[in-house]
Amino acid sequence: MRTITILYLLKIQIMVSSIMGIEESYDVVVIGAGNGGLAATARLVLSGVKVLLIEQHNLPGGFASSFVRGRFEFETSLHELEGYGPANDPGSVRRLFEKRLNIDAEFLEVPEAYRVITKDIDAILPFGREAFINEVEKQVPGSKESVMNFFSLADDINAAFRYIGKSQGRPDQQELLKNHSNFLKTAAYSAQEVENALNIPKKAQDIINAYWCYIGLPMNRMNFTLYAAMASSYIDRGAYIPKLRSTEFTLALDKRIRELGGEILYNTRVEKILVENAKVLGVETSNGDKIKTKQVISNASQTLVYNKLIYPKSEVPEIAYKEVNSRIHGLSAFVVYLGLEKSAEELGINEYSYFIMDEMDTETLYHQWDSLGVPKGQATVCLNVANPSASPPGTSILYITTLFQPGAWKDVKPEDYVKVKNEIAKGLIVDFEKATGISVMDHIEEFEVATPQTFARYSRTYNGIIYGYEPESWDSLVPRLMMMNDHYYIEGLEFAGGFGRRAHGYSSAINDGELAALFVLNKLQVKIGVGVNK
């Protein structure tokens, strides 16, 4: 009920802002109110910068949103937030939200890391490093030392990432060699190569690699530094969800931006980024407004910006096209949203997060996503296990997520679309029931399905991509962070979000948004904090 009230008030604000119009000149214009754009805008206005955030939808958040069917409010895409952490050990997102922005949003802790189910494994993994390692040892006797070494190496990698962040992408090579040698030794290798080198037994690898689908690359192509940083963050700090779905914190960010003096324009697209002599001059909107600015932060991808938005096109240097054309677009999602007319307890759903795979052959599973059919892998969550008030008493919310390559749906005819998506949805439900022994089909009250086409229509992203660019080793966190000062082809143009330096994911996009804001503040020669040097 509270979310609906906030939505109503926000719509009134949007109507009023549309009537009042906009000023013609801003220090910074931010394109897109996804996680990256919201974080960037909030961080900028905190330092007194005059900012306009322009969003094509009528609400903030992008994929970080929710929707209502019947008496259920469904989370659109978030499974769990990494990088939030408990009050006594806050992660980067919690520090931004609570300590710097002071936004009004409540987060709840997820009770366990996950339950992983394959043909050979059925294990419930706890949060907390020691407990997690002990459970892996229980499942795979003799694996303890090698898994401990995995986490020790993750500590070294996280320390190196913190140093690179502080150096703003210009780390001292001698410092890296002296204090972060393990980081350098593993930076070019895949997760599978390093785990094999650590002599982690195959079954133990299958257990600790359950988070792989959050990145969407097979373990033989996924960079070890990326996976180790993500997995250790989840296990050490736990995972959290917003009590009132993602809409709660995105609306809270909207509210805070306005309180700090920022402006937001909804129902408006940026049609052109105006450039002259390789410098940003302003933007032109779908309303016909031309807005002056020398700094633009885009939450939209580099591919979209360089191919569609830069005007005139002659201002796009050839190197920019070469860069985006060399990168691989990530995956889109397929989600089955179920409102169930029985409680989680009545159904026997005892865990929040389920990773269900036929087997943990990630290369095979990855290539399955390139064709239609029921994928043999899913990540499923029951909101009520972490948030008992997520739905009315005696009910529960379950949603099943799988992935598809961007072009997998291209040949589906309009007249076949509903049939195809419902058949895949039914197959995923059946697979969940077989894996868990829990009856779901007979208790469905509300049923909704989102396909890549749904996400494309909702966000206007190419083929409904939700995963940014694939972070293979040559394009993973290490090269992106080490070269983050070398990819400026147009002066005044910055990027933030899931296609950015920190790769995709809610926490990554939020952190990348703040990082983009800090870069712009530096260019504007603004003191980082509250207040602005004019």
C-alpha positions in Angstrom: 0.0 0.0 0.0 2.8 2.4 0.9 4.5 1.8 -2.5 1.3 2.6 -4.4 0.9 5.9 -2.3 4.5 6.9 -3.2 3.8 6.1 -6.8 0.8 8.3 -6.8 2.6 11.2 -5.2 5.5 10.8 -7.7 3.1 11.0 -10.6 1.8 14.3 -9.3 5.4 15.6 -9.0 6.0 14.5 -12.6 2.9 16.3 -13.8 3.9 19.5 -12.0 7.5 19.4 -13.3 6.1 19.0 -16.8 3.9 22.0 -16.4 6.7 24.1 -15.0 9.1 23.3 -17.7 12.9 23.2 -17.5 15.8 25.6 -17.4 18.0 25.8 -20.4 21.5 25.3 -18.9 22.9 22.8 -16.4 26.3 21.8 -15.1 25.5 18.2 -15.9 22.8 16.3 -17.8 22.3 12.6 -16.9 20.6 10.4 -19.4 18.6 7.6 -17.9 17.3 7.0 -14.3 18.5 3.4 -14.0 20.6 2.5 -11.0 23.7 4.1 -12.5 22.0 7.3 -13.5 20.2 7.7 -10.2 23.4 7.1 -8.2 25.4 9.5 -10.4 22.7 12.3 -10.1 22.4 11.9 -6.3 26.2 12.1 -5.8 26.4 15.2 -8.0 23.7 17.1 -6.3 25.1 16.2 -2.9 28.1 18.4 -3.9 25.9 21.3 -5.0 26.1 20.7 -8.8 23.2 21.8 -11.0 21.9 18.6 -12.5 19.1 17.5 -14.8 18.2 13.8 -15.0 16.2 12.9 -18.1 14.3 9.6 -18.2 12.1 8.2 -21.0 9.9 6.2 -18.6 7.4 7.7 -16.2 9.2 6.2 -13.2 12.8 5.8 -12.0 14.8 2.6 -11.7 14.9 1.0 -15.2 15.0 -2.7 -14.4 15.0 -1.8 -10.7 11.3 -1.6 -10.4 8.1 -3.6 -9.5 4.6 -4.2 -10.8 1.3 -5.3 -9.4 -0.9 -8.2 -10.6 -4.0 -8.8 -8.5 -3.1 -8.7 -4.8 0.7 -9.3 -5.5 3.5 -6.8 -6.0 6.3 -8.5 -7.9 10.0 -7.5 -8.0 10.9 -7.0 -11.6 14.5 -8.3 -11.7 16.4 -8.1 -8.4 17.2 -11.4 -6.7 19.5 -10.1 -4.0 21.7 -7.1 -3.5 25.4 -7.6 -3.1 27.5 -4.9 -1.6 25.0 -3.7 1.0 26.1 -5.6 4.1 25.1 -5.4 7.8 25.3 -2.2 9.9 28.5 -3.3 11.6 30.2 -4.1 8.3 28.5 -1.9 5.6 29.3 -2.5 1.9 29.7 0.2 -0.7 26.0 0.5 -1.5 25.0 0.8 2.2 27.6 3.4 2.8 26.4 5.4 -0.2 22.7 5.1 0.8 23.0 5.6 4.5 26.1 7.6 5.2 26.3 9.9 2.2 22.8 10.2 0.8 20.7 9.4 3.9 17.9 7.9 1.8 14.7 6.5 3.3 14.6 2.8 2.3 14.4 -0.4 4.4 16.5 -3.5 3.5 16.1 -7.0 4.8 18.7 -9.7 5.1 18.4 -12.8 3.1 18.6 -15.8 5.4 20.9 -18.2 3.5 23.3 -17.9 0.6 21.6 -20.4 -1.7 20.4 -23.9 -2.2 22.1 -25.5 -5.2 20.5 -28.5 -6.9 22.0 -30.6 -9.7 21.9 -34.3 -10.6 24.6 -34.9 -8.1 24.2 -32.1 -5.5 21.5 -30.8 -3.2 23.1 -28.5 -0.7 22.1 -25.4 1.3 25.0 -23.0 1.7 25.0 -20.5 4.6 26.4 -17.0 4.6 29.6 -16.4 6.7 32.9 -17.5 5.4 33.7 -20.1 8.1 30.2 -21.6 8.0 30.2 -21.7 4.1 33.6 -23.4 4.0 32.5 -26.0 6.6 29.4 -26.8 4.6 31.4 -27.3 1.4 33.8 -29.6 3.4 30.7 -31.5 4.6 29.5 -32.0 1.1 33.0 -32.7 -0.4 35.3 -34.1 2.3 38.9 -33.0 1.8 38.0 -29.7 0.0 38.4 -27.4 3.0 42.0 -26.2 2.5 41.5 -25.5 -1.2 38.3 -23.5 -0.6 40.0 -21.6 2.2 42.7 -20.7 -0.4 40.0 -19.5 -2.8 38.8 -17.0 -0.2 42.3 -15.9 0.8 43.0 -15.2 -2.8 39.7 -13.3 -3.0 40.9 -11.1 -0.1 44.1 -10.2 -2.0 42.0 -9.3 -5.1 39.6 -7.2 -3.1 42.5 -5.3 -1.6 44.0 -4.7 -5.0 40.6 -3.4 -6.3 40.4 -1.0 -3.4 43.9 0.3 -4.2 43.1 0.7 -8.0 39.9 2.6 -7.1 41.8 5.0 -4.8 44.4 5.5 -7.6 41.5 6.4 -10.1 42.8 4.0 -12.6 46.5 5.0 -12.4 48.0 2.5 -10.0 51.7 2.5 -9.3 53.1 -0.7 -10.9 55.7 -1.1 -8.2 53.0 -0.9 -5.6 51.0 -3.6 -7.4 54.1 -5.8 -7.7 55.1 -5.4 -4.1 51.7 -5.6 -2.3 49.3 -7.1 -4.8 51.3 -9.8 -6.6 48.5 -12.4 -6.3 46.2 -10.0 -8.1 48.6 -9.7 -10.9 49.2 -13.5 -11.1 45.4 -14.2 -11.5 44.3 -11.1 -13.5 44.6 -12.8 -16.9 43.1 -16.2 -16.0 39.6 -17.6 -15.9 37.8 -18.7 -12.8 38.0 -22.3 -13.9 41.8 -22.1 -14.5 42.5 -20.6 -11.1 40.2 -23.0 -9.3 41.9 -25.9 -11.0 45.3 -24.5 -10.0 44.1 -24.3 -6.4 43.2 -28.0 -6.6 39.6 -27.4 -5.6 37.7 -30.7 -6.3 35.2 -30.6 -9.2 32.2 -31.1 -7.0 33.3 -28.3 -4.6 33.8 -26.1 -7.7 30.2 -26.8 -8.7 29.0 -25.7 -5.3 31.0 -22.5 -4.9 30.3 -21.5 -8.6 26.6 -21.3 -8.2 26.6 -17.5 -8.5 28.0 -17.9 -12.1 24.6 -17.1 -13.7 24.7 -13.6 -12.1 27.5 -12.8 -14.4 26.3 -15.0 -17.3 29.6 -16.3 -18.6 30.8 -19.9 -18.4 33.5 -20.4 -15.8 36.1 -21.1 -18.5 35.6 -17.6 -19.9 34.8 -15.7 -16.7 37.7 -13.8 -15.2 38.7 -15.1 -11.8 39.1 -11.7 -10.3 35.5 -10.8 -11.1 34.0 -14.0 -9.8 36.2 -14.1 -6.6 35.3 -10.5 -5.8 31.6 -11.1 -6.2 31.3 -14.5 -4.5 33.4 -13.4 -1.5 31.3 -10.2 -1.1 28.1 -12.3 -1.0 29.5 -14.9 1.4 31.3 -12.5 3.8 28.6 -9.7 4.0 25.4 -11.5 3.1 22.7 -10.4 0.7 19.9 -8.0 1.1 16.6 -7.0 -0.5 14.5 -3.8 -0.3 11.4 -4.5 1.8 9.1 -2.8 -0.7 10.8 -4.1 -3.8 13.3 -2.1 -5.8 10.8 0.6 -6.4 11.3 1.6 -2.7 15.0 2.6 -3.0 14.7 4.1 -6.6 11.8 6.3 -5.4 13.8 7.2 -2.3 16.7 8.2 -4.6 14.3 10.3 -6.7 13.1 12.0 -3.5 16.6 12.7 -2.2 17.7 14.1 -5.5 14.8 16.6 -5.5 15.5 17.5 -1.8 19.1 18.3 -2.7 18.0 20.6 -5.5 18.3 18.2 -8.5 15.8 18.2 -11.3 14.2 15.1 -13.0 12.3 15.1 -16.2 10.3 11.9 -16.9 8.4 10.8 -20.0 11.2 12.4 -22.1 13.9 10.9 -24.3 17.3 12.4 -25.1 17.3 12.3 -28.9 20.7 13.9 -29.5 23.9 14.7 -27.6 25.1 17.8 -29.3 28.8 17.8 -30.0 31.2 20.2 -31.7 35.0 19.8 -32.1 34.8 16.7 -30.0 33.2 18.6 -27.1 29.7 18.2 -25.6 27.6 21.3 -26.0 24.2 20.1 -24.9 21.4 17.7 -25.5 18.1 17.8 -27.5 15.0 16.0 -26.1 12.0 14.4 -27.6 10.0 17.4 -26.5 12.2 19.6 -28.8 14.0 21.3 -26.0 17.7 22.1 -26.4 19.5 22.1 -23.1 23.0 23.5 -22.7 25.6 21.5 -20.8 29.3 20.7 -21.1 29.0 17.4 -19.2 26.7 14.4 -20.0 26.6 11.2 -18.0 24.8 8.4 -20.0 23.2 5.5 -18.3 22.5 4.2 -21.8 25.2 2.0 -23.4 28.2 3.2 -25.4 26.7 1.3 -28.4 23.5 3.3 -28.3 25.2 6.6 -27.7 27.8 6.4 -30.4 25.4 4.9 -33.0 22.3 6.8 -32.3 22.7 9.9 -30.0 25.9 11.8 -30.9 25.0 14.6 -33.3 26.4 15.1 -35.8 27.6 11.6 -36.4 30.8 12.9 -37.9 31.8 13.8 -34.3 32.1 10.1 -33.4 35.7 9.1 -33.8 36.5 5.8 -35.6 38.2 4.4 -32.4 34.9 4.7 -30.5 33.1 2.5 -33.1 35.9 0.0 -33.0 35.7 -0.2 -29.2 32.0 -0.9 -29.0 32.1 -3.2 -32.0 34.8 -5.3 -30.3 32.6 -5.9 -27.3 30.0 -8.7 -26.8 26.5 -7.8 -25.8 25.4 -9.8 -22.7 22.3 -11.8 -22.0 18.7 -11.0 -21.6 16.3 -12.7 -19.1 13.1 -14.8 -19.1 11.2 -14.5 -15.8 8.1 -16.4 -14.6 6.3 -14.5 -11.8 4.0 -16.6 -9.7 1.6 -15.3 -7.0 0.7 -18.5 -5.0 -2.4 -18.9 -2.9 -0.6 -20.8 -0.2 2.2 -19.6 2.1 5.8 -20.6 1.7 5.5 -22.7 4.9 2.5 -24.6 3.6 4.2 -25.3 0.3 7.4 -26.4 1.9 9.5 -23.6 0.4 12.1 -23.1 3.1 14.9 -21.4 1.2 15.0 -17.9 -0.4 17.3 -18.6 -3.3 17.5 -21.8 -5.5 20.1 -22.4 -8.2 18.8 -25.4 -10.2 20.9 -26.8 -13.0 20.9 -30.2 -14.7 24.6 -30.2 -14.1 27.2 -27.5 -13.5 28.7 -27.7 -17.0 28.5 -23.9 -17.5 29.7 -24.0 -21.1 26.9 -26.2 -22.1 24.3 -24.3 -20.2 25.6 -21.0 -21.7 25.2 -22.3 -25.2 21.7 -23.6 -24.5 20.6 -20.0 -24.1 21.2 -19.4 -27.7 18.2 -21.3 -28.8 14.6 -21.6 -27.8 13.4 -24.3 -25.5 13.3 -24.8 -21.8 16.8 -24.0 -20.5 18.3 -26.6 -18.1 19.2 -23.9 -15.5 17.2 -21.5 -13.4 17.7 -19.1 -10.5 14.5 -19.0 -8.4 13.6 -17.0 -5.3 10.7 -16.9 -2.9 10.4 -13.4 -1.5 8.4 -14.4 1.6 11.3 -16.4 3.0 13.3 -13.2 3.5 10.3 -10.9 3.8 7.2 -12.6 5.3 5.1 -9.5 4.5 5.9 -9.6 0.8 2.4 -10.8 0.0 -1.0 -11.1 1.8 -1.2 -13.7 4.7 -1.5 -17.2 3.4 0.1 -16.4 0.1 3.6 -16.3 -1.3 5.6 -14.9 -4.3 7.9 -17.1 -6.3 9.7 -16.1 -9.4 11.8 -18.2 -11.7 14.6 -16.6 -13.8 16.6 -18.0 -16.7 18.6 -16.4 -19.4 18.7 -16.1 -23.2 21.2 -14.8 -25.8 20.0 -11.6 -27.4 19.0 -13.1 -30.7 17.4 -16.3 -29.5 13.9 -15.0 -29.9 14.3 -13.3 -33.3 12.5 -15.9 -35.3 9.4 -16.2 -33.1 6.3 -15.1 -35.1 3.9 -12.7 -33.4 1.1 -15.3 -33.6 3.3 -17.9 -31.8 4.7 -15.6 -29.1 2.2 -16.3 -26.3 2.3 -20.0 -26.9 6.1 -20.2 -27.0 6.6 -18.2 -23.8 3.9 -20.1 -21.9 5.4 -23.4 -22.9 8.9 -22.4 -21.6 7.3 -21.0 -18.4 5.5 -24.2 -17.8 8.7 -26.2 -18.4 10.6 -24.1 -15.9 7.9 -24.6 -13.2 7.9 -28.4 -13.8 11.7 -28.4 -13.5 11.4 -26.5 -10.2 8.9 -29.0 -8.9 11.0 -32.0 -9.9 14.1 -30.6 -8.4 12.6 -29.6 -5.0 9.6 -32.0 -4.6 7.4 -28.9 -4.0 4.0 -28.6 -5.8 3.6 -25.2 -7.3 1.4 -25.6 -10.4 -1.8 -26.3 -8.5 -1.5 -23.2 -6.3 -1.0 -20.4 -8.9 -3.2 -17.4 -8.4 -1.4 -14.9 -10.5 0.9 -15.8 -13.5 3.0 -13.4 -15.5 5.9 -14.0 -17.9 8.6 -11.6 -19.0 10.6 -12.5 -22.1 13.6 -10.6 -23.7 11.0 -8.9 -25.8 9.2 -7.7 -22.7 12.5 -6.1 -21.4 13.2 -4.6 -24.8 9.8 -3.0 -24.9 10.0 -1.8 -21.3 13.5 -0.3 -21.4 14.1 0.1 -25.1 17.4 -1.7 -24.7 18.8 -3.7 -27.7 17.1 -7.1 -27.7 16.1 -6.6 -24.0 19.7 -7.0 -22.8 20.0 -6.7 -19.0 23.6 -7.8 -18.6 25.7 -5.1 -20.2 28.8 -6.2 -22.1 30.2 -9.6 -21.5 33.1 -9.2 -19.0 35.5 -11.7 -20.6 39.1 -11.5 -19.2 40.2 -8.9 -21.9 37.1 -6.8 -21.1 36.6 -7.6 -17.4 37.0 -5.5 -14.2 40.8 -5.3 -14.3 41.2 -3.8 -17.8 38.1 -1.6 -17.4 39.4 -0.1 -14.1 43.0 0.1 -15.2 42.1 2.0 -18.3 39.2 4.0 -17.1 41.0 7.3 -17.9 41.9 6.2 -21.5 38.4 5.9 -23.0 37.4 9.5 -23.4 36.7 10.1 -27.1 34.4 13.1 -26.6 35.2 15.7 -24.0 32.4 16.0 -21.4 30.9 12.5 -22.2 30.9 10.0 -19.3 29.1 6.7 -18.9 27.6 5.0 -15.9 25.6 1.8 -15.1 25.6 -1.8 -16.2 27.6 -1.2 -19.4 30.2 0.6 -17.4 33.6 -0.1 -15.7 32.3 -2.4 -12.9 30.2 -4.7 -15.2 26.5 -5.4 -14.7 24.4 -6.0 -11.6 22.6 -3.7 -9.3 25.5 -3.0 -6.9 28.0 -2.7 -9.8 25.7 -0.2 -11.6 25.2 1.9 -8.4 28.9 1.9 -7.6 29.7 2.8 -11.2 27.2 5.7 -11.1 28.9 7.1 -8.0 32.3 6.7 -9.7 31.1 8.5 -12.8 29.9 11.4 -10.6 33.3 11.6 -8.9 35.1 11.8 -12.2 32.7 14.6 -13.4 33.1 16.5 -10.1 36.9 16.4 -10.6 36.5 17.8 -14.1 34.3 20.5 -12.8 36.8 21.2 -10.1 34.2 20.8 -7.5 35.0 19.9 -3.9 33.7 16.3 -3.2 31.2 16.7 -0.5 28.4 19.1 0.3 28.7 22.5 -1.3 30.2 23.7 -4.5 33.1 25.9 -5.5 31.8 28.3 -8.0 
